[in-house]
């Protein structure tokens, strides 16, 4: 587990680095980080990302690429009118988990 812990902690800190960079360059403060793709199945990683950035993380859908492709096909065929409608369909038909930050002090020390 120690080897995996090192990998997960490193990933969580890399998320923090780029999240802070994005906020600095955009001049915005984001309240939520929404993760998609297969890595969202790893609940420990998602929680540690939330803890490291000190914000809520939403994770899912895991099959974001396939869902996005399908939604674009629906839009091209006129089945949905816009991207926002597609997002609502995706959100309501996918498992999305929320992780609230808890142990942020530990990550500030690292």
C-alpha positions, 0 to 999 in steps of 0.5 A: 500500500505504501507504494500506491500511497506515494503514487496517489499522493503525487497525483493529488498534488499534481492536480493541486499544482495545475488547479492553482495554476489555472486559477492564477492564470484565469483570475477566477476562483473555482469552487468545484473540480469535476473529474471524468474518465476511468480514474474517477472509479478510484475513490481514494484518489478523488478524496485526496484530490478534494483534500489537496485542493481544498474544494469539492470534487465531483467525479463521473461519468467514467465513460466521458469520451463515449458519452460526449461522442454520443451527445455530439451525434444527437446534436448533429442529428437534431435530437438535442438542441444544444450542449447544455441539454446534452450536459443535463442528459449526461448528468442525469444518466450517469453516476456522479459522486461528490467529495468534500475536502476534509484534511486540507492541513496535511496537504498544505504541509506537503 
